[in-house]
């Protein structure tokens, strides 16, 4: 049995007080100076971004913005920020955007929390693969289950949040708001393994709202375990390696392209900016893959270059970070300046 709710209620549920914020406990982290790129994206006349929950770049430097507006929409911009095209207008898999990622072949993947679908598009916008299934329209819009979740299924998601790939092309999905698990599929979409379950948990290898996910060059899976106030690192078979518990809330994670890879980890200010949260949240951390924190940057603010809920970021180039924000309906590009020194292990 499911609750039947208008999809507009999903945003309110995502902002509920249960997702409290926590101040990072790591100390003596140097600030990384940065410069914002002015007028980064140029929209056509009469077009606007909605809640810019997801951003990604491809190998050509194009930027993709998956945003919640009157409809969920996916825009592509060129390397100079000029609008190129809209992808998937009217697509059945778009309802309530959550994540967009671009793989090594420049295929574009969207994760839609409203339709419970992960879609792989070719670089020119052709649908190549679909994981999950949109709830049938006759059932109405659906959100959290009422009561205990039904047992999680291999190919059905419940408000998924992110997608990533290992060097072999295997697919990893964080599933998400009500299944509290991470799944692994082969490159053809065949189920291989999962960690976690429909029940939230606190032990290593368990999750309470896995809100973001990426895979590093060693095949290890980094998970932003949001309501457990941590990040977890799993091996390629989804066995836990370690947790990072001193960076506040595990909101989202990005792994740079390499050859030397970095992890970027966000302790975002929350939806609604509850009292006091501007003083303890909003920063993004840069770390080595062993967990050594190198520095931090950013703080809340209504005006750029402040952040208004960084929901997702792109770090293909670790010196150029693109952030997508929910509450200011904007995307910013930040150029990081060199010079931050290591501050110790974040474990």
ZAKOLZA-748669 format. One record per residue: residue in three letters; x, y, z of N, C-alpha, C, CB in turn. Coordinates in steps of 0.02 Angstrom, whole numbers, padded with zeros to 5 digits, always signed. Glycine has a CB too. Example, Ala and Ser with C-alpha at 12.3 -4.5 7.8 and 13.67 -1.06 7.14 Angstrom:
ALA+00660-00284+00390+00615-00225+00390+00660-00165+00390+00565-00224+00452SER+00642-00112+00354+00684-00053+00357+00645+00002+00394+00704-00030+00286
REM end
This chain:
UNK+00042-00059+00000+00000+00000+00000+00044+00062+00000-00048+00000+00061UNK+00026+00111-00040+00066+00173-00045+00024+00233-00025+00093+00181-00117UNK+00059+00285-00001+00026+00350+00002+00015+00376-00068+00067+00400+00044UNK-00040+00407-00080-00052+00440-00144-00046+00515-00132-00122+00421-00175UNK+00006+00546-00160+00020+00616-00147+00032+00654-00211+00079+00623-00100UNK+00016+00718-00214+00038+00758-00271+00114+00760-00272+00009+00830-00267UNK+00142+00759-00332+00215+00759-00337+00245+00822-00308+00237+00751-00408UNK+00207+00877-00305+00233+00937-00274+00250+00925-00201+00182+00994-00279UNK+00218+00876-00170+00233+00862-00100+00300+00829-00090+00179+00817-00071UNK+00330+00802-00143+00395+00771-00137+00447+00821-00111+00418+00741-00203UNK+00444+00882-00137+00493+00932-00115+00486+00946-00041+00485+00996-00155UNK+00425+00951-00017+00415+00964+00054+00439+00906+00096+00341+00977+00068UNK+00428+00845+00073+00452+00787+00110+00528+00786+00113+00427+00724+00079UNK+00560+00804+00057+00633+00805+00056+00662+00856+00103+00658+00818-00015UNK+00622+00908+00119+00646+00961+00162+00624+00952+00235+00622+01028+00137UNK+00596+00894+00251+00569+00883+00318+00623+00887+00371+00534+00817+00321UNK+00606+00906+00434+00654+00912+00487+00693+00849+00502+00621+00935+00549UNK+00669+00790+00481+00705+00728+00493+00775+00731+00463+00667+00669+00464UNK+00784+00771+00410+00849+00776+00378+00887+00835+00410+00841+00786+00301UNK+00902+00829+00475+00934+00883+00511+01005+00892+00486+00934+00869+00587UNK+01032+00951+00501+01101+00966+00481+01147+00957+00540+01106+01038+00454UNK+01211+00947+00526+01260+00938+00578+01324+00975+00560+01274+00863+00590UNK+01352+01008+00607+01416+01043+00597+01472+00992+00589+01430+01091+00655UNK+01517+01004+00542+01575+00961+00534+01620+00968+00596+01615+00980+00470UNK+01649+00912+00617+01691+00912+00676+01766+00914+00660+01676+00853+00719UNK+01784+00906+00596+01854+00911+00578+01878+00982+00591+01865+00891+00504UNK+01940+00988+00614+01967+01053+00632+02028+01071+00590+01984+01055+00705UNK+02044+01136+00589+02105+01162+00558+02108+01145+00483+02166+01134+00594UNK+02051+01150+00450+02049+01138+00378+02059+01205+00343+01980+01106+00356UNK+02110+01211+00301+02123+01275+00268+02069+01291+00217+02191+01275+00234UNK+02056+01355+00208+02010+01377+00157+02043+01376+00088+01983+01447+00173UNK+02007+01354+00039+02030+01357-00030+01997+01418-00062+02012+01291-00069UNK+02038+01464-00085+02011+01523-00118+01985+01505-00188+02065+01578-00123UNK+01934+01540-00210+01906+01526-00277+01879+01590-00307+01851+01472-00273UNK+01870+01588-00373+01840+01643-00409+01780+01617-00448+01891+01678-00457UNK+01722+01648-00442+01665+01627-00483+01673+01651-00555+01600+01653-00453UNK+01647+01612-00602+01646+01632-00672+01582+01672-00684+01651+01569-00720UNK+01587+01735-00702+01527+01776-00710+01486+01755-00771+01545+01850-00715UNK+01420+01759-00765+01375+01744-00821+01392+01678-00854+01378+01801-00873UNK+01399+01627-00812+01423+01562-00837+01377+01532-00890+01429+01513-00779UNK+01313+01528-00877+01266+01498-00925+01222+01553-00956+01222+01445-00891UNK+01212+01547-01022+01171+01596-01058+01108+01561-01083+01210+01627-01118UNK+01053+01577-01052+00989+01546-01072+00957+01585-01129+00941+01543-01012UNK+00919+01552-01172+00882+01587-01224+00831+01635-01194+00847+01537-01271UNK+00813+01687-01229+00761+01733-01203+00697+01695-01185+00745+01787-01255UNK+00671+01711-01127+00609+01680-01105+00617+01613-01070+00565+01671-01162UNK+00679+01586-01067+00691+01523-01032+00723+01537-00964+00736+01476-01074UNK+00707+01494-00916+00733+01502-00848+00751+01433-00821+00681+01537-00802UNK+00799+01433-00775+00813+01372-00738+00766+01367-00679+00886+01370-00715UNK+00744+01307-00663+00708+01295-00601+00757+01273-00547+00653+01243-00610UNK+00735+01231-00502+00780+01204-00451+00835+01163-00486+00741+01160-00399UNK+00896+01189-00484+00950+01159-00523+00983+01104-00482+01003+01213-00544UNK+00948+01049-00476+00968+00996-00430+01026+00954-00456+00910+00951-00416UNK+01042+00957-00522+01092+00912-00549+01130+00945-00605+01060+00847-00573UNK+01197+00936-00604+01241+00963-00656+01293+00911-00674+01274+01029-00633UNK+01316+00913-00736+01369+00868-00759+01402+00899-00820+01342+00797-00775UNK+01464+00878-00835+01498+00900-00895+01521+00840-00935+01559+00945-00877UNK+01531+00850-01000+01558+00795-01042+01630+00811-01062+01513+00785-01105UNK+01658+00768-01104+01729+00775-01123+01742+00837-01165+01752+00714-01160UNK+01690+00866-01196+01697+00926-01236+01691+00990-01195+01646+00926-01292UNK+01677+00983-01131+01666+01041-01089+01595+01066-01089+01710+01095-01111UNK+01548+01028-01120+01478+01048-01118+01450+01034-01048+01438+01009-01171UNK+01402+01075-01027+01371+01070-00962+01298+01050-00970+01376+01136-00922UNK+01277+01002-00929+01208+00978-00929+01176+00997-00862+01205+00901-00941UNK+01116+01025-00865+01080+01045-00806+01012+01010-00807+01071+01123-00802UNK+01001+00968-00757+00938+00932-00749+00900+00967-00693+00950+00855-00734UNK+00844+01000-00710+00814+01045-00661+00738+01036-00658+00830+01117-00678UNK+00711+01057-00601+00640+01052-00588+00608+01120-00600+00626+01028-00515UNK+00568+01124-00651+00533+01186-00667+00458+01169-00670+00558+01217-00736UNK+00421+01202-00714+00351+01182-00722+00347+01109-00742+00315+01227-00775UNK+00398+01088-00780+00410+01017-00793+00484+01004-00777+00393+00997-00867UNK+00502+00941-00767+00572+00924-00760+00604+00928-00830+00582+00853-00729UNK+00662+00962-00835+00693+00974-00900+00768+00962-00896+00677+01045-00924UNK+00797+00944-00953+00869+00932-00959+00896+00977-01014+00885+00856-00974UNK+00940+01025-00995+00969+01073-01042+01043+01057-01053+00961+01145-01016UNK+01066+01070-01114+01137+01063-01131+01164+01131-01152+01148+01011-01187UNK+01224+01149-01126+01259+01211-01143+01328+01193-01169+01263+01259-01082UNK+01355+01234-01214+01422+01219-01241+01476+01243-01192+01432+01252-01309UNK+01540+01237-01214+01596+01253-01169+01599+01327-01150+01661+01232-01201UNK+01566+01369-01190+01564+01441-01174+01501+01459-01135+01567+01482-01238UNK+01459+01410-01119+01398+01422-01081+01339+01441-01123+01410+01476-01033UNK+01345+01435-01190+01289+01450-01234+01241+01391-01237+01314+01468-01305UNK+01177+01407-01238+01126+01354-01241+01132+01316-01307+01055+01384-01233UNK+01133+01249-01303+01137+01207-01362+01069+01177-01379+01188+01151-01352UNK+01039+01141-01330+00974+01109-01344+00944+01083-01279+00982+01052-01395UNK+00881+01066-01283+00847+01029-01230+00844+00956-01250+00776+01057-01217UNK+00858+00912-01202+00857+00839-01213+00796+00810-01177+00923+00806-01190UNK+00759+00768-01211+00705+00731-01178+00642+00770-01164+00730+00704-01116UNK+00628+00822-01202+00566+00860-01191+00505+00814-01196+00561+00918-01241UNK+00465+00812-01144+00406+00769-01143+00420+00696-01128+00372+00774-01207UNK+00482+00679-01110+00502+00609-01099+00465+00580-01039+00578+00604-01089UNK+00441+00518-01046+00401+00484-00996+00440+00472-00931+00376+00418-01023UNK+00507+00471-00934+00548+00458-00876+00565+00520-00836+00611+00426-00896UNK+00539+00579-00855+00552+00642-00820+00491+00663-00780+00572+00697-00870UNK+00500+00672-00715+00446+00698-00672+00474+00740-00615+00405+00640-00645UNK+00527+00716-00581+00554+00752-00524+00630+00739-00522+00520+00730-00456UNK+00667+00782-00554+00739+00772-00566+00777+00763-00500+00769+00831-00604UNK+00829+00720-00503+00873+00714-00445+00947+00714-00463+00857+00652-00407UNK+00967+00681-00517+01038+00677-00533+01048+00672-00609+01071+00617-00498UNK+01104+00701-00633+01126+00689-00702+01201+00676-00699+01109+00750-00749UNK+01224+00626-00736+01295+00609-00740+01311+00594-00813+01312+00548-00694UNK+01375+00600-00830+01399+00586-00898+01454+00534-00893+01424+00651-00935UNK+01448+00479-00930+01498+00425-00925+01558+00438-00971+01466+00358-00942UNK+01605+00391-00973+01667+00401-01011+01656+00405-01086+01715+00344-00996UNK+01600+00382-01110+01583+00386-01181+01537+00445-01197+01551+00322-01204UNK+01530+00489-01151+01488+00549-01157+01413+00534-01161+01508+00588-01218UNK+01393+00473-01141+01322+00460-01133+01297+00497-01071+01308+00384-01127UNK+01235+00520-01074+01205+00560-01021+01155+00517-00983+01171+00625-01050UNK+01162+00514-00917+01118+00473-00876+01079+00519-00829+01159+00421-00836UNK+01014+00509-00826+00972+00546-00779+00942+00498-00727+00915+00583-00817UNK+00937+00523-00666+00904+00486-00612+00844+00528-00590+00954+00473-00552UNK+00785+00500-00598+00723+00537-00584+00688+00507-00524+00677+00537-00645UNK+00684+00547-00471+00655+00525-00409+00579+00516-00414+00671+00574-00354UNK+00548+00552-00459+00475+00549-00465+00451+00489-00505+00450+00611-00497UNK+00489+00469-00556+00468+00412-00597+00502+00347-00577+00481+00426-00671UNK+00550+00351-00530+00589+00292-00510+00628+00261-00568+00542+00239-00479UNK+00654+00305-00612+00688+00280-00672+00758+00311-00679+00647+00296-00734UNK+00804+00269-00702+00871+00290-00723+00874+00280-00798+00928+00250-00685UNK+00891+00333-00835+00890+00330-00908+00960+00347-00936+00838+00378-00937UNK+00982+00307-00983+01044+00319-01019+01028+00347-01088+01087+00254-01025UNK+01051+00409-01101+01043+00441-01166+01110+00440-01203+01016+00514-01159UNK+01108+00433-01268+01167+00442-01309+01186+00516-01309+01156+00416-01381UNK+01246+00534-01331+01265+00605-01333+01217+00649-01373+01333+00612-01361UNK+01183+00620-01422+01135+00660-01461+01063+00654-01435+01138+00639-01534UNK+01054+00621-01378+00988+00621-01345+00944+00561-01359+00952+00681-01365UNK+00970+00508-01389+00931+00448-01400+00931+00405-01337+00958+00408-01460UNK+00872+00377-01320+00868+00334-01261+00901+00266-01277+00793+00324-01240UNK+00950+00247-01237+00987+00185-01248+00970+00131-01197+01061+00199-01246UNK+00954+00151-01136+00940+00102-01083+00895+00135-01031+01005+00076-01050UNK+00852+00094-01001+00810+00116-00946+00816+00065-00890+00735+00125-00969UNK+00829+00090-00830+00827+00048-00770+00770+00074-00726+00895+00048-00731UNK+00733+00028-00695+00676+00047-00655+00613+00053-00696+00689+00113-00620UNK+00558+00070-00663+00494+00077-00697+00454+00132-00665+00455+00011-00697UNK+00424+00174-00707+00378+00225-00681+00316+00192-00654+00361+00276-00736UNK+00292+00213-00594+00229+00185-00569+00172+00198-00619+00211+00216-00500UNK+00130+00148-00631+00075+00158-00679+00032+00218-00661+00032+00095-00683UNK+00011+00255-00711-00028+00317-00699-00092+00304-00661-00043+00350-00765UNK-00121+00244-00670-00185+00230-00637-00178+00228-00561-00213+00164-00661UNK-00116+00221-00536-00105+00220-00463-00097+00289-00434-00045+00178-00447UNK-00090+00340-00477-00079+00408-00453-00006+00418-00433-00124+00423-00394UNK+00011+00480-00416+00079+00496-00394+00093+00464-00327+00090+00572-00390UNK+00154+00435-00320+00170+00397-00260+00234+00424-00229+00178+00323-00276UNK+00235+00421-00162+00294+00443-00126+00316+00388-00078+00281+00509-00088UNK+00325+00404-00014+00346+00354+00033+00293+00300+00041+00361+00386+00101UNK+00312+00237+00052+00262+00187+00071+00231+00204+00137+00294+00117+00074UNK+00169+00185+00146+00135+00193+00210+00147+00129+00250+00057+00208+00201UNK+00185+00134+00304+00204+00074+00340+00268+00045+00313+00148+00022+00336UNK+00286-00015+00334+00349-00045+00312+00352-00052+00236+00359-00114+00345UNK+00411-00041+00208+00419-00051+00136+00409-00124+00118+00489-00028+00114UNK+00383-00136+00058+00384-00203+00031+00457-00223+00019+00342-00208-00035UNK+00472-00287+00018+00542-00308+00004+00567-00276-00060+00547-00385-00001UNK+00628-00250-00057+00658-00217-00115+00667-00266-00172+00725-00184-00097UNK+00655-00243-00233+00661-00284-00292+00723-00265-00332+00598-00277-00336UNK+00746-00309-00374+00808-00299-00411+00803-00243-00462+00829-00363-00445UNK+00745-00237-00494+00739-00191-00550+00686-00137-00540+00723-00230-00613UNK+00661-00130-00479+00613-00077-00462+00643-00034-00408+00544-00108-00440UNK+00645+00032-00419+00674+00079-00371+00619+00114-00331+00718+00130-00407UNK+00641+00145-00276+00595+00186-00235+00630+00252-00220+00575+00148-00169UNK+00618+00301-00263+00648+00367-00259+00725+00363-00262+00626+00402-00196UNK+00752+00340-00318+00825+00335-00325+00857+00404-00328+00844+00295-00388UNK+00923+00407-00315+00955+00471-00307+01016+00483-00352+00976+00479-00237UNK+01053+00431-00371+01115+00443-00409+01137+00381-00446+01171+00467-00362UNK+01186+00390-00491+01212+00335-00532+01286+00346-00544+01174+00329-00599UNK+01324+00291-00550+01396+00295-00566+01418+00230-00599+01437+00309-00503UNK+01482+00228-00620+01508+00170-00657+01579+00157-00635+01505+00182-00733UNK+01599+00093-00637+01669+00076-00624+01707+00073-00690+01674+00009-00585UNK+01773+00062-00688+01811+00062-00751+01790+00008-00800+01884+00053-00736UNK+01756-00045-00776+01733-00098-00820+01665-00083-00851+01729-00163-00782UNK+01634-00029-00831+01569-00010-00858+01510-00035-00817+01562-00035-00926UNK+01523-00070-00761+01468-00090-00717+01433-00027-00690+01494-00134-00659UNK+01369-00033-00677+01326+00023-00659+01308+00018-00585+01261+00025-00702UNK+01312+00074-00549+01293+00076-00478+01239+00129-00469+01356+00092-00433UNK+01188+00112-00430+01131+00157-00419+01119+00162-00344+01067+00132-00456UNK+01112+00223-00319+01090+00233-00249+01014+00241-00249+01125+00295-00217UNK+00982+00201-00208+00909+00193-00209+00882+00194-00138+00887+00128-00246UNK+00865+00245-00112+00877+00314-00110+00838+00337-00049+00856+00350-00177UNK+00780+00366-00062+00740+00395-00009+00701+00343+00031+00692+00446-00038UNK+00682+00288+00001+00642+00240+00039+00664+00167+00031+00571+00245+00018UNK+00719+00154-00006+00746+00086-00007+00813+00080+00028+00753+00062-00078UNK+00849+00135+00039+00909+00135+00081+00960+00082+00060+00889+00124+00153UNK+00976+00082-00005+01022+00032-00030+01061+00058-00089+00984-00032-00049UNK+01114+00021-00106+01154+00033-00166+01154-00031-00206+01227+00056-00149UNK+01142-00025-00272+01138-00084-00315+01193-00081-00368+01069-00088-00350UNK+01215-00141-00389+01264-00148-00442+01234-00189-00499+01329-00181-00416UNK+01242-00163-00561+01220-00198-00621+01280-00204-00668+01161-00160-00656UNK+01278-00252-00713+01330-00254-00764+01315-00201-00818+01336-00325-00796UNK+01359-00195-00867+01352-00142-00917+01289-00149-00959+01412-00141-00961UNK+01259-00209-00959+01197-00220-00996+01135-00213-00953+01198-00289-01027UNK+01145-00194-00889+01088-00182-00845+01064-00243-00807+01032-00157-00885UNK+01105-00296-00804+01086-00356-00766+01108-00350-00694+01117-00419-00798UNK+01063-00364-00648+01077-00357-00576+01134-00403-00555+01014-00372-00535UNK+01179-00375-00513+01235-00414-00487+01236-00418-00411+01300-00384-00511UNK+01224-00361-00377+01231-00361-00304+01196-00300-00275+01305-00363-00283UNK+01187-00301-00208+01162-00241-00174+01191-00240-00104+01085-00240-00173UNK+01195-00179-00076+01211-00168-00006+01154-00128+00024+01279-00132+00003UNK+01138-00141+00087+01081-00109+00118+01016-00144+00100+01078-00037+00099UNK+00961-00115+00120+00895-00145+00107+00842-00092+00112+00881-00203+00157UNK+00779-00113+00109+00724-00065+00114+00720-00035+00185+00658-00099+00097UNK+00754-00065+00233+00754-00039+00301+00816+00004+00313+00751-00097+00352UNK+00809+00064+00342+00868+00103+00357+00910+00070+00411+00848+00173+00379UNK+00976+00080+00408+01021+00051+00458+01081+00096+00469+01043-00019+00436UNK+01117+00084+00524+01174+00125+00542+01240+00089+00537+01165+00151+00611UNK+01240+00023+00531+01302-00014+00528+01338+00000+00462+01289-00090+00536UNK+01402-00015+00459+01437-00009+00396+01405-00054+00344+01512-00026+00404UNK+01396-00028+00284+01362-00066+00232+01286-00058+00233+01378-00138+00237UNK+01260-00020+00283+01190-00002+00286+01183+00073+00276+01157-00024+00354UNK+01123+00096+00259+01113+00166+00241+01048+00192+00269+01115+00174+00164UNK+01047+00258+00277+00985+00294+00292+00983+00355+00246+00982+00314+00369UNK+00951+00346+00191+00949+00394+00136+01017+00402+00101+00924+00461+00161UNK+01037+00354+00061+01096+00364+00018+01080+00415-00036+01119+00296-00014UNK+01104+00477-00027+01081+00534-00066+01125+00548-00127+01079+00595-00022UNK+01186+00521-00129+01230+00531-00186+01279+00474-00189+01267+00598-00180UNK+01309+00464-00249+01353+00407-00260+01400+00422-00317+01312+00343-00274UNK+01463+00402-00310+01510+00402-00366+01560+00345-00356+01547+00471-00372UNK+01596+00328-00411+01643+00272-00410+01711+00298-00431+01619+00214-00457UNK+01763+00280-00394+01830+00305-00411+01865+00257-00459+01872+00314-00348UNK+01926+00275-00480+01962+00236-00530+01983+00167-00507+02021+00273-00552UNK+01981+00155-00442+01996+00089-00415+01934+00045-00411+02027+00095-00346UNK+01876+00073-00430+01814+00037-00427+01779+00041-00360+01826-00034-00444UNK+01805+00081-00313+01773+00089-00249+01714+00138-00255+01823+00114-00196UNK+01662+00125-00217+01599+00161-00221+01593+00208-00161+01539+00113-00225UNK+01587+00273-00175+01579+00323-00123+01505+00342-00118+01623+00387-00138UNK+01478+00338-00057+01407+00350-00047+01397+00405+00004+01371+00285-00024UNK+01357+00456-00014+01337+00508+00033+01277+00482+00072+01320+00575-00004UNK+01290+00458+00132+01240+00426+00175+01209+00480+00219+01272+00369+00220UNK+01161+00516+00190+01141+00581+00215+01113+00580+00286+01091+00610+00170UNK+01063+00539+00299+01031+00541+00365+01070+00503+00418+00961+00512+00360UNK+01125+00471+00399+01173+00444+00447+01231+00492+00459+01200+00376+00423UNK+01229+00551+00429+01280+00603+00439+01350+00576+00425+01276+00630+00511UNK+01358+00545+00367+01424+00517+00351+01429+00503+00276+01436+00452+00391UNK+01490+00488+00256+01504+00458+00191+01530+00388+00203+01555+00502+00150UNK+01511+00342+00159+01538+00274+00162+01576+00259+00097+01483+00223+00174UNK+01630+00221+00104+01667+00196+00046+01660+00120+00045+01742+00219+00048UNK+01636+00094-00010+01626+00022-00019+01674-00003-00073+01553+00005-00039UNK+01691-00067-00071+01732-00095-00125+01687-00110-00185+01769-00159-00101UNK+01716-00138-00236+01680-00148-00298+01625-00200-00292+01727-00169-00353UNK+01628-00242-00240+01575-00291-00228+01526-00267-00174+01605-00358-00207UNK+01530-00202-00159+01485-00168-00111+01496-00191-00039+01414-00179-00131UNK+01557-00211-00023+01575-00225+00046+01607-00163+00076+01624-00286+00051UNK+01588-00144+00137+01613-00082+00166+01688-00082+00179+01576-00067+00230UNK+01719-00025+00164+01790-00014+00177+01798+00032+00237+01826+00015+00115UNK+01765+00089+00236+01771+00137+00291+01714+00187+00287+01840+00173+00289UNK+01708+00226+00341+01660+00281+00343+01697+00345+00360+01604+00266+00394UNK+01670+00402+00338+01696+00468+00353+01640+00504+00391+01718+00508+00288UNK+01653+00521+00453+01599+00544+00497+01609+00615+00524+01593+00497+00555UNK+01661+00650+00502+01675+00715+00531+01665+00773+00483+01745+00717+00557UNK+01628+00762+00429+01617+00815+00380+01544+00838+00378+01638+00791+00311UNK+01508+00829+00433+01439+00851+00435+01393+00801+00402+01432+00918+00402UNK+01349+00826+00360+01299+00785+00327+01327+00760+00260+01232+00824+00316UNK+01317+00696+00245+01337+00670+00180+01286+00688+00127+01347+00593+00182UNK+01295+00747+00096+01244+00772+00051+01255+00747-00021+01243+00848+00052UNK+01315+00758-00048+01330+00735-00115+01405+00726-00121+01304+00784-00169UNK+01427+00686-00170+01498+00671-00179+01514+00675-00253+01516+00602-00150UNK+01575+00698-00268+01600+00701-00336+01672+00676-00336+01594+00773-00366UNK+01690+00635-00385+01759+00611-00393+01786+00639-00459+01761+00532-00393UNK+01844+00672-00456+01871+00703-00516+01897+00650-00564+01928+00752-00498UNK+01910+00671-00626+01926+00624-00679+01995+00594-00675+01918+00658-00745UNK+02042+00627-00644+02109+00600-00640+02154+00625-00696+02107+00525-00641UNK+02216+00598-00703+02239+00535-00674+02245+00536-00598+02304+00517-00703UNK+02260+00593-00567+02259+00597-00494+02189+00620-00475+02314+00646-00466UNK+02153+00576-00441+02084+00590-00425+02077+00621-00355+02042+00527-00429UNK+02027+00665-00349+02008+00694-00286+01934+00681-00273+02024+00770-00285UNK+01916+00682-00209+01846+00678-00190+01823+00746-00165+01834+00623-00136UNK+01764+00767-00187+01733+00828-00163+01669+00808-00126+01718+00879-00221UNK+01662+00832-00064+01611+00809-00018+01575+00870+00011+01641+00765+00038UNK+01508+00870+00008+01470+00930+00024+01432+00924+00089+01422+00945-00032UNK+01443+00971+00134+01402+00980+00194+01354+01038+00181+01446+00992+00259UNK+01308+01028+00135+01266+01083+00111+01221+01111+00166+01224+01060+00053UNK+01208+01177+00160+01153+01205+00200+01088+01174+00175+01152+01283+00195UNK+01040+01165+00220+00980+01125+00204+00926+01165+00169+00952+01095+00266UNK+00879+01129+00139+00819+01160+00112+00785+01200+00167+00770+01106+00084UNK+00765+01262+00151+00730+01303+00198+00775+01344+00244+00687+01261+00239UNK+00841+01327+00246+00888+01365+00288+00861+01375+00359+00903+01433+00256UNK+00850+01318+00393+00822+01322+00461+00866+01365+00506+00814+01252+00490UNK+00839+01392+00561+00878+01436+00605+00944+01405+00626+00837+01454+00666UNK+00997+01444+00619+01063+01423+00640+01103+01385+00589+01056+01381+00698UNK+01071+01361+00535+01107+01318+00489+01159+01357+00448+01059+01283+00443UNK+01148+01422+00437+01198+01460+00399+01264+01464+00436+01171+01531+00386UNK+01263+01456+00501+01323+01462+00541+01364+01398+00544+01306+01485+00610UNK+01334+01341+00527+01368+01277+00537+01374+01234+00474+01333+01237+00589UNK+01345+01257+00418+01344+01215+00357+01359+01257+00296+01276+01180+00349UNK+01362+01223+00238+01367+01257+00174+01432+01247+00138+01358+01329+00184UNK+01483+01218+00171+01549+01212+00141+01557+01146+00102+01603+01216+00195UNK+01605+01147+00056+01623+01088+00017+01696+01072+00033+01613+01100-00060UNK+01710+01008+00043+01778+00985+00060+01811+00951+00000+01776+00937+00121UNK+01876+00962-00006+01917+00928-00056+01962+00879-00020+01958+00978-00100UNK+01964+00816-00042+02002+00765-00007+02037+00718-00056+01956+00725+00039UNK+02091+00687-00032+02122+00632-00068+02077+00571-00062+02193+00618-00041UNK+02089+00520-00104+02047+00461-00101+02059+00419-00038+02059+00418-00161UNK+02115+00433-00003+02126+00398+00061+02091+00433+00119+02200+00393+00075UNK+02056+00487+00105+02019+00522+00156+02053+00583+00185+02004+00476+00211UNK+02114+00598+00162+02149+00656+00186+02117+00720+00159+02224+00653+00166UNK+02092+00762+00204+02059+00823+00183+02111+00876+00167+02010+00849+00238UNK+02105+00907+00108+02153+00957+00085+02130+01028+00098+02167+00948+00012UNK+02066+01039+00100+02040+01106+00110+01965+01108+00102+02073+01155+00062UNK+01937+01168+00110+01865+01177+00103+01851+01245+00072+01829+01171+00173UNK+01791+01251+00043+01773+01315+00012+01697+01321+00012+01800+01320-00061UNK+01674+01385+00009+01603+01399+00003+01569+01410+00070+01569+01344-00033UNK+01514+01448+00067+01472+01461+00125+01403+01482+00100+01504+01516+00172UNK+01352+01477+00143+01285+01496+00121+01280+01570+00103+01234+01479+00175UNK+01234+01585+00058+01221+01654+00040+01169+01658-00014+01285+01688+00018UNK+01125+01706-00008+01073+01714-00059+01102+01737-00125+01020+01763-00035UNK+01154+01779-00122+01185+01805-00183+01247+01765-00199+01202+01879-00175UNK+01260+01755-00264+01322+01723-00285+01381+01767-00263+01322+01711-00362UNK+01438+01736-00243+01454+01665-00247+01435+01625-00185+01527+01657-00259UNK+01387+01649-00145+01361+01607-00091+01323+01548-00119+01318+01648-00045UNK+01311+01498-00076+01275+01438-00097+01206+01437-00065+01314+01375-00077UNK+01156+01416-00105+01089+01405-00080+01069+01333-00094+01039+01454-00112UNK+01094+01289-00052+01081+01216-00054+01114+01186-00116+01005+01202-00055UNK+01178+01169-00110+01214+01135-00163+01192+01062-00163+01292+01140-00154UNK+01151+01045-00212+01122+00977-00216+01169+00929-00253+01055+00980-00251UNK+01208+00956-00299+01252+00914-00339+01308+00957-00368+01213+00878-00395UNK+01364+00926-00384+01420+00963-00414+01456+00919-00464+01469+00986-00360UNK+01490+00953-00511+01532+00920-00560+01604+00941-00547+01510+00937-00634UNK+01650+00892-00549+01720+00906-00535+01765+00869-00584+01738+00885-00463UNK+01742+00862-00646+01783+00829-00698+01853+00859-00698+01750+00835-00768UNK+01856+00925-00698+01919+00962-00687+01919+00982-00614+01925+01025-00735UNK+01966+00956-00573+01963+00970-00501+01978+01043-00483+02012+00927-00465UNK+01998+01082-00532+02009+01153-00520+01951+01196-00544+02073+01176-00553UNK+01900+01164-00573+01841+01200-00597+01779+01161-00574+01842+01208-00675UNK+01746+01185-00523+01690+01151-00493+01625+01184-00516+01695+01150-00416UNK+01579+01145-00541+01513+01170-00561+01463+01146-00508+01493+01145-00632UNK+01426+01192-00479+01378+01174-00427+01308+01191-00449+01395+01210-00360UNK+01261+01146-00434+01191+01157-00446+01155+01168-00380+01160+01097-00484UNK+01115+01222-00377+01084+01242-00315+01008+01238-00320+01105+01314-00296UNK+00977+01217-00265+00905+01210-00264+00870+01277-00257+00883+01163-00208UNK+00888+01314-00205+00845+01370-00184+00858+01435-00221+00852+01381-00111UNK+00916+01442-00253+00928+01502-00293+00915+01490-00367+00998+01527-00282UNK+00898+01428-00384+00881+01412-00453+00938+01433-00500+00815+01446-00474UNK+00999+01413-00483+01056+01435-00522+01109+01381-00524+01085+01500-00495UNK+01156+01391-00571+01216+01350-00577+01276+01397-00577+01215+01307-00643UNK+01326+01380-00536+01386+01421-00533+01446+01379-00553+01396+01450-00462UNK+01495+01412-00585+01560+01381-00599+01612+01417-00558+01577+01384-00675UNK+01651+01379-00520+01700+01407-00474+01770+01383-00494+01684+01386-00401UNK+01816+01428-00501+01886+01412-00517+01924+01413-00451+01917+01462-00569UNK+01950+01354-00430+01987+01349-00368+02058+01372-00378+01985+01277-00341UNK+02085+01406-00327+02154+01429-00328+02198+01380-00291+02160+01500-00298UNK+02259+01369-00314+02305+01322-00283+02329+01349-00216+02366+01308-00330UNK+02355+01302-00174+02389+01325-00114+02366+01295-00049+02382+01397-00109UNK+02310+01257-00048+02287+01227+00014+02330+01168+00032+02213+01206+00010UNK+02350+01162+00095+02392+01107+00118+02350+01054+00154+02448+01132+00165UNK+02373+00991+00158+02336+00939+00193+02321+00957+00265+02373+00874+00190UNK+02263+00934+00289+02242+00950+00357+02231+00888+00400+02180+00991+00356UNK+02252+00830+00376+02242+00769+00415+02187+00726+00386+02226+00786+00487UNK+02184+00664+00409+02138+00615+00382+02067+00627+00407+02159+00544+00400UNK+02019+00623+00362+01948+00630+00379+01918+00562+00388+01910+00671+00325UNK+01922+00535+00446+01895+00468+00458+01851+00468+00519+01953+00418+00466
REM end
